[in-house]
């Protein structure tokens, strides 16, 4: 069995070692959950990697969004180059769930656009979990949704060996049962084609092909091709092309079970005078069953998952966690955000499903196709570690004091200084402070409560000669990195935003964070949010924060007290070790194509075809090479403009 091997050019810091020691001991004791309280810039990912390496346990790291999950994935790939590191997030580019609004008698059909590349990445993760132990998965919170039984996934797999007595037709039938589709004209992931005594399969995971050669009813050779390379192998295992696959003998029993539930619920609806609802339910369910009987699949098959998996009513669904070995590590990254998401998902899903069931759009068993509830999740994650710079009350209570603090940054940087100022003439004062930082060659962040105030403040700064950009929910996700790069490069002096300037932003040039309306209690101005926002100034040796407020709220008081506590510990550590805080030197990923990325520009100029370039861009994004994807995207834009 392959072991986790941590690879890093830098040794862990003393603070990282102490935090890892405490966490590893807690894992061995197998007690309550633990907390890794690590300030921004302290190297929490390095510590998590140390814990994985020393415990030798497969790990699932859950982030609150796809972007942070991608960032973690990239870092973990560097730390564990010889192990299986995967990216598992929602595969929808667009998703409108099925819903019914009784007030307006409006039925909204499920509408979704699946990102095939992310789907392949999800399959790669699950297939590696079925075959090896040294697996790390960086995931979004969507991993708590059902993806089918791991037992069925493994049981239905097709194992082929050179010399095995099996006919070509039998192999084709088994591939079809795995939801691979025959396509003799075009090879795309999840298809197979037949060439005489040869069967060629394009794996659902992406760029790998498998050629099976037969002599009469015996497999004579198996060849794997990946890119331009080929290799003969003695055996190969084919896993399902879709997660919702059930063995044929169990499928017949599941269909019978669905028919029985349908008959029972139709009777109930009619007894309650809901004849249109009963007719609607019967019609659509029988259509689904017909599709399942013919092909083993139907649109929305996940709504019948309880029957397919022979689960009892209210039993938890099978999720990514069930595909891990029982002995596993689970990290909830940015837990102050991820934990509330975890709590809310099952509640929202249940409310929507109940409405569909009541009005004859779904069977009652559809309610069991759902995300995990928090208690179910915690039972599946006995070795749970909350990771946050600002763990909430719940994390602290659940951990029962098992908190590993990581407050020292490798660079010796301190928490920022904090100043409270009156809101009187705050705009003039704000402009003056941002100008001072501009003259020093530094950057600033200005945090407002509303989009309108962000845009108005941005306009005032622009009028006063301060180059800036507002940034809130109306700025598209892929445009935000470009704005942040402009700030780092010095093309902008400031960014004015709302709640976009919190977790995951690495901006070492920012010396000043200004928070307007700091005394307006609420989600955007509670102690957790304030600490996270103020932390954006902690990557600069002279980082400072100005809070504009007319009173000191409880949240402000708690946030300031915690920042000052950390700063004292950091100052004492620097004094004892003779450390002078140093600025973080972090390469700015350039968007200057001609200077640094002429090779990609030349490569794309040969392709020319817009569709091929777009496919290249998608492939780059799928491999999490966001820099390459951004460059190609800009080239496509240039091509459109004819420049």
N, C-alpha and C positions, 0 to 999 in steps of 0.2 A: 504494500500500500504506500502510495506517495505521501510524503510528509510535507507540512507547510514549512517553507524556507523563506524567512524574511531577508530581503536584500535591500540595503540602504548604504549610501556612501558616508552617512553621518551616524555617529553613535547617539543613542538616546540621551536626553538630558537627565540630570539627577531627579528633577521633578517628575519627568515622564516615567522613570524607573520606579520611583516610589508609588506613583499612581498605579502602574501596571502590577507591582508586587501586591498591592492591596486588593486589586480586582481579581487577580489569579487566586489569591488565598480565599476570597469570597466564593469563587467558582468551585474550588475544591471542597469548601464547607457546604456548598449547595443549600444555602439558606434563602433569605428573602432577596428580592431584586436589589441591585446596587446602582449607585449614581457616579458617573464620571463628570465632576464639575470642572470644566476646563475653560479658561478665558479664551477669547478670540486670539489667535496667533500663538497659542501654546503648544500646538501640535497634537490635537486630540486624535487625528487619524493615525499618527505614528504610534500613539499609545494603544489604540484599538488593535493595530497590527501586531504589536508586541504581545498583547493578551492572546490573540489568535495563535500566534506562533508558539507561545509557551504552553498553552492549553492543548494545542493540536486538535481543536474541535472545529468542525465546519461551522460557518457563521453566516447569518443573515443580518444585514445592516439596513434598517428602514429609515428613509428620509422623508420629509414632508412634501417634497415635490420632485419632479423629474430632473430639474437642473442640478439640485444638490446631490441627487443620486448619481448623476453623470459625473460630477466633480469627484465624488467618493470613488466611483468605479475607476476613473483615471488614476487616482493616487494609489489605490489598492493594486492595480495592475503593475505599477512600478515597484511596489513593495513585495509583491509575490509573482515575479515573472515566470516561475516554473509551475505555478499552480493554476487551478481553474477559477478564474475570477469572471463573474457575469453581471449583466445589467438586466434587471427585470422590472419593467414599468408598464403602465396601461398602454395597450397597443392601439388605442383609438386616437386618431388625429382630430376627430370630431365625434361627439357622442350625445345623442338625445335619447334618454331612456323612455321606454314605453310608459304611458301615463294616461289617466282619465280624470277630467275635471267635470264633476257632476253639475256644478252651478251653471255651466254653459253647454252641457252635454257634448263636451269635446274629447274625442279620443285622439291621442298623439301616438302614432306608431313609432316603434324604435327605429332610429335612424343613426347610422354610424359609418364612419370611414375608417377602416382598419389600416394601420401602417404595417405593411407586410414585412418591412425590415425589422421593426421592433418585435413583431410576431416571431420571426426567426430567432432573434436573440432570446426570447422567452423559452422557445423550444430547446435552444442550446443549453440554457441553464438547467432545465428539468431533465434533459437527457444526461448531462454530466452528473446530476444528483443520483440518477439511476445506476450509474456505472462506477463512480469513484467517491472517495471520502474527502479529498482535499479541495473542497469547493467553498468559495466565498461569493455571496450574491449581494450586490448593492441594489436595493429596490425602493420603489415608492410605496406609499401606504396601500396602493391598489393590490398588493400581494396578499391582503387578507380576504380577497374575493375567491370564490370557488373556482378551481381549475380541474376538478375531477379526481377520481380515486387513484392514488399512487399504485395500489395493488393491481388494479385493472390496467394501468398504464404499462406496468412491467410485465404482467401476465400475457397481454395481447401482443407484445413485441415479437418480431419475427427474427429468429436466429438462424443464420445460414452458414454452413461450413463446406469448404472444398472437399469433394468426395461424397457429400451427402446425397442420398437417394431421394430426390424430390423432383416432380415434373415441373416444366415451365408453367403450365396452366395453374398448378397448385400455388406457385409463387405469385402469379398474377392475381389470383383470387385472394391470397393473404394480403398482398399490397393494397388491394381495393378495400378489404376489411379495415386496413389501417388508415383509410380515407385518402390514400394516394390516388390520383386520377390519371387515367390513360390519356396521353396526348402525343401522338406520333409525329405531329408537325412542329411543335415548339416545346423546348424543354425549359420549364420554369419550376421554381421550388415547389415541391409537393406533387410532382408528376412523374410518370414513367412512360417509356416507349419500348416497342419491340422491333428488333432487327434480326429476323431469322431465328437462330438459336441463342440470341443475346438479348438480355433485358437491361435497359439503361434507366437508372433511377436518379432523379434530381432531388436530393434530400431537402426536407422542409426547412432545415437550419440555414440554408443559403448556398454558398459557392462550392459545395462538395457534390460530386457525382459518384455513383457506384455502378459498375458494369458487372453483370452476372452472366457467365457463359455456361452453356449446357452441352453435354454430349449424351444424347438420348435422354434418359431421366435421371441424370447425375450432374451435379455442379462440378464443372471442370476448372473454373478459375473465377476469382473475385478481384476486381481492380478498383481501387479508389483513386479518383482524380480530384485535385484541388489546385485551382489556378492552372499553371503550366506543368505541374508535377503529377506523376502517377506512381502508384505502388501496388504490387500484388500482395494480398493478405490471405491468411488461412481461413478467417471467419469474419462475419460482420453481423451486427444487430440493427434491425430497423425498428425504430420506435414510431408510435402513431403520428400522423400528420396533423391531427387535431387533438385537443385535450379531452374532448367529450367522445370517447370511444368505449364501447361496452362489448365484452365477449358475446358471441352470437347466442349461446344457450341462455345467458342471463338477459339478453335483450328481449327475447320472446316472453320471458317472465315479467319483465318491466312493462312491456306493452300491455300485457294482460292486467297488471296492477293499475296502470293508467286508465284502462277501460272501466275497471271496477269503480275507481274514484270518480270518473266522469259520470257514470250512471247514478251513483249516489248523490253527487252534487247537483246534477240536473233535476233529480227528484226533489231535492231540498229547495231549489230555486222555484220550481213550479208550485210547490206546496205553499210558498210565500207569495204567490201571485206574480212572480218575475218570469213570465213566459218569454218575452223577447230576450232577456238575459240568458235563459236556459238554451234557447235556440242558437244564439250567437256562440255560446261556449261549446255546444255540441258540434257545430259546424266547423269551427276552427281547430278544435282538438282532434276530430276525426281526420281532418286534412293533414295535421302534423303527424298523426300516427301512420297514415298512408305513406308519407314521405320517409318516416323512420323505417317502416317495413321494407320499402324499396331500396333505400340507400344507406340505412343506418344513421341518418342524420336529417335534421330539419332546422329551419331558421328559428332561433330561440329555444334550441334543445336544452339549454341550461335550465329552463323553467321546469323540466321534468327530471332534474338531476337526483332528487330524492328517490325516485323509483329506479333510475338507472344504477344508483349506487347502493340500493337496498338499505337506505338509512331510515330510521324511525322519525316520526314527526318531531320537530324541534331539535333534532340532532344537529350539531355543527357541521358545516360543509367541509369538504377536503380542500385545503389551500396549499400554497407553496410550502408552508411550514411542515405539512404532512409528508412532503417529498424529501425532506431532510431526514437524516438519521435521528433517532430519539435523543442521542447525546449531541446537543447543538448549542451554539451561542446565539443570542439575539440582542442586537443593539438597537435602541430607538434613538436615532440621531435627532438633534434639536427637539428633544422630547417635550419641551414646553409648547411646541406647535403640533407635533405628531400625536401626542396623547389625546388632545381634544378632537383631532380628526378621527382617531380610532373610536372614540366614544360616540361620535355623531353619526358615523356611517350606517350602522345597523338600524338606528332609530329612523333615519330618513328613508332608508330602503323599505322598512316595514310599513311605514305610513303610505308610501306610493303603491306597494303591492296589495295592501288591504283594499284600497280603492278599486283596483283592477279586478280583484276576486269578487267583491260585492256586486259588481256590475257585469259579471259574466265574460270578462276578457281572459281570465286565467283560472286554473284549478286552485283549490286551497293549498295544495302541495308546493305551488310556485313560491310561497312565502319562505320555504326552506332553501331556495336558491338566493343566498344572501351573503354579506360579509360577516366575518366573525364578530361576535360581541366581545366586549373588553375582557370579561371573565374567562371566556373560551380562549381568547388569545393568550392570556396570562398562564392558563393551564398548559398551553402548548409551548410556552417559553419559560421553563423553570430557571434557566440561567439567563436572566434578563438584566441588561445594563442600560440605564437611561443616560444619555449623553447630552449635556447642555451647559452653556455658560450661565443660564438662569433657570435651574430646575424649579418647578412650581411646588406648591404645598403637597400635592398628591404624590409626586415622585419622592419627596422627602419622607412622607409618612409611610409609603410602601417599602422604602429601603431600610426603615428602622435604624437610621443613623449610619448605614453602611455607605458612606460617601467618601470617594477618593478625590481630593482637591488637586487641581493642576493649575496653579496661579502664576507660575513663573514662565516667562517667555524666553526662548533661547537667546534672543537679542538683548535681553535686559530691559525691554520697553515697559513703561509703567502705565497704569490706568490714567486716563486724562484728568486734568484738573477741571473743577466744575464751578461755575459762577451763576448765580440767579440775578436777573435784572428785571426791572419793572417793564410793563408793556407800554408805558407812555413813551411815545416817539420811538417805538421799537424798530420801525422800518428804517428810519434814518440811522439809528445805531447799528442795525444789521448791515446796512450798506457800508458803513465806515469800517466795521470789523472784517468784512469780506475783502475790502480794498487793502487793508493792512496785510492780510495773508497773501493776497495777490502780489504785493510789492516784495514780500519775502520769498516768492516763488512757490508758495504752497497752494493747496486747493481747499475748498470748503463744501460742506453739505448743509442745506437748509431744509428742515423738515416741517411741513405744514399739516393741517388737519383735513383740508379739502382740496379737490382738484382746482377749483376756481381760485383759491388763495395761492396755490402753487403757481398757476399761470400768471396771476397778477403780480406776485412777488418777482417772478422771473422777468416780467416786462420792465419792472422798476429797475432791477439790477442791470438789465440791458441798456436802459436809458442812461445809467450812470457809468457806462463804459466797462461793465463787468461781463465778460463773455460767459454765458451760462445756458443751460437747457433745462426745461422742466421735464420731469419723468414720473408718470403715474400710469394707471391702468390702460390709458388710451395709446400708450407706446407699445408696439408689438414686441413680443418676447425676443425675437431675433434681432431687433434693432437696439435693444438695451446694451448688449456688450459693446457695440460700436460707440455709444454715448459714453460709457464708462472708460473706454480706451482713449477717447478724446480728452476726457478729464485727466487721466493719468499722464498723457503726453504733454498736456499744457495747452491744448487747443481750446479748452474750456477752463474757466477759473472756479466755477461752481456748478453744482446740480441742485435743483429745487425739486423735492419729491414728497411723497406722503409716507407710505409704509413699505416702499421698495428698497429702502436703504438700511436693511437690518442684517439678516443672516447671510453668510456665504459671500459677502463682498470683500474682496481683498484690495484695498486702496491705500497703499502706504504713503501716498503723497498728500492725503487729507490730514490737515492739522487742526481744522476747526469744524465742529458740528454745532449747528444752531437749531434749537427746538422751539418753535412758536407754540403758544397756547399750552405750555407744559403743565398748567394747573387745571386742565379740563379732564377730570377723571373719566376713565373709560378704557376700552381695549387698546386704543392707540396711545394712551398716556398712563398705562398702569406701570407698576415697578418693573415687571419683566421686559416690557417693550422699551421702557426708558433705558434700562441697563444695556439691552441689545443695541439700541440706536446710539447711545453714547460710546459704545465699544468701537464704533467706526473710526473714532479718533485715537484709538489705542495703538495704532501701528505707526505713529509718528512720534519722534522723541519729544516734541513740544506740543503734543495733542492736548486740546482743551475743548470744553463744552460750555455753551451759554444757554441757559434756560430762561426764556421770557415768561414771567408769571407774576401775578399780583398776590399770590398766597402760596404757601408751601403745603401741598396735599400729602396725605399719608403715603401715596405711591412715590412721590418725589423724595420724601424723607427716607423711605426704605431703600430706594435706588441709590441715593447719594451716600447713605451710610454703608451700603455694600461695596460701592466703588471705592470709598475711602479706606475700608477695611482691607481690600485687596491691594490697594496702592501701598499701604504701610508694610504689608508682608513683602511686597516686591522691592520696596526701598531697603528694607532690612537685609534681604537676600543679596542685593547688589552691594550693599555696604560690607557685608561679611566676606564676599567673594571678590571685592575690588572690581566690580563690573560697571562699566560706563555704557548707558543705553545707546544702542546703535540703530540707525534707520534700517528698515528692511529693504534689501536690494532685490527687486523682483522684475524680471524681464517683462517689458511691455510687448504683447503680441501685436506685431505691426500689421497694418492693413495696406502698407505701401507695396503693391504688387511688383512694380518694376524693380525696386531696390532689393527686396528680399525673396520674393516668390516668383521670379521670372520663369522658373522651371514649370510651375503650374500653369502660368499664363501661356507659355509655349505649348504645353501639353494640350490645353483646352482649345487653342487656336487650330490645332490639327483636327479636333473633333467637329467643331463648328455647329453641328446639329444640336439644336436647343434641347430636344428630348433626351439625347444621350448625355448632354452636360447636366441636365436636371437629375438623371439617374446617377451620375457620378457624384453629384452633390448629396443625394439621398444616401448613397453608399458611404460617403465620408461621414455623414451625420450618424449613420448606423454604427460605424466603428468608433464613434465618439471623437472623431477628428474634426472638431468644430471649427478650427482655424481654416482647414482646407475647404470645408463646406461653405464658410463665409466668403472665402476668396472666389470660389466658383460662382456663388450667388452674385457677387459683384460683377464678375465677368459676364454673366447672363444679362444683368441690367445694362452693362455697357453695350452688349450686343444689340439689345432692344433699342437703345438710344442711337445706335450706329456710330459709336465713338470707339 
